[in-house]
Amino acid sequence: MQEYINIIVKAIFSENMIFAFFLGMCSYLAVSKTVKTSLGLGIAVIFVQMVTVPVNYLLLENVLKPGALTWLGGSFSEIDLSFLSFMIYIATIAAMVQLVEMIVEKFSPSLYNSLGIFLPLIAVNCAILAGSLFMEQREYQNMGEVLSFSFGSGFGWALAIVTLAAIRERIRYSNIPAPLRGLGITFIITGLLGIAFMSFMGIKL
């Protein structure tokens, strides 16, 4: 259990997709104008991450890795389909994003309209693809570790965008110097948030 909590905490704070790897920055900056919209997108990212990473882990372990097809018989033990991993990962992500888009459009049309083009663009959000690639690179040993990482990485991304949106709402009517208004002050806040998240780097549970 402690190992799982450690993976979640690291994925949220010290290895945050936005502040540690600068992944998903375009939607992070563009959709963080209101808390409501950013919260909707954050929940969508958590859902997509928690479905696609475990599914891609199962595909990697049972189909793509060298020797993964041994369960079909001894003659398949030499087959290596790892060169297809990028294509399989992206296909899984695209399918899940399409599912999320249909659910949001049906049950929350106002949120669907608020998110606009950024909802389908989750399919090409590099933070989502990076979740599956990090899962493969870090060689997680079981489904518990994979689920912990997928939740932590999605929640960390959502926490970052909601926090930025809350700050932007608060400073909307502040007396900010003209050259810093808009993206200027947003970049400064992002830098300060990154420093705050990195302060958790020394924590090991």
Salt bridges, closest charged atoms under 4 A:
GLU15 OE2 - LYS10 NZ 3.71
GLU15 OE1 - ARG138 NH1 3.15
GLU61 OE2 - LYS65 NZ 3.43
